[in-house]
Amino acid sequence: AQSVTQLGSHVSVSEGALVLLRCNYSSSVPPYLFWYVQYPNQGLQLLLKYTSAATLVKGINGFEAEFKKSETSFHLTKPSAHMSDAAEYFCAVSVSWAAGNKLTFGGGTRVLVKP
Amino acid sequence: NAGVMQNPRHLVRRRGQEARLRCSPMKGHSHVYWYRQLPEEGLKFMVYLQKENIIDESGMPKERFSAEFPKEGPSILRIQQVVRGDSAAYFCASSPESGVPTDTQYFGPGTRLTVL
């Protein structure tokens, strides 16, 4: 079975500073990895996804993530935080056709952006 | 192109009542997933459906919960005899016809169920 661990349930960054959100996965087969963002009282919006093409994936709103197989990681970064980045971020994995494409989510990281 | 629609957005039930949550997938999507988000937790998979078929219900509680996705109309998640522990946000997601693991799942705004 697959699993996802997000280190740090809360992260506080200053506006303009680097945003780094950590995600490690466990999977016995090649994974497909996703980052979603959730704003208060809203559904999840896809930021980016890794589908075994390029290991460095660029997403919306200036975010990117790098798949590192040797470290089983898929950390999310943004060079310069904006106030609008305050939200909760979820890393998720999907592994196989047989599993029916269900997503397994990490526990989430809530980002606070300080002015 | 409308996104995934869920209604109601908020639902209050007393213990022992039934809750019915509805989900209309995006146009052209025939795969529907239900997830539950308990307070201060991540989302947990409940069930995966295609039209008229339950494909994977490995995340559904064994009792009181059921789901359907009829040929016509929205997908329904039904919770019978609700208990306080059912209080959560329930999210529906849909994906395109292909249904492969790399498909993006598009999420609805969720239904927040409160059990008194």
Interface residues (C-beta under 8 A of the other chain):
Chain A: Y32 F34 Y36 N41 Q42 G43 L44 Q45 L46 K49 T51 F90 S94 V95 S96 W97 A99 G100 N101 K102 L103 T104 F105 G106 G107 G108
Chain B: V4 Q6 H31 Y33 Y35 E41 G42 L43 K44 F45 Y48 I55 D56 S58 G59 F91 A93 S95 G99 V100 P101 T102 D103 T104 Q105 Y106 F107 G108 P109 G110 R112
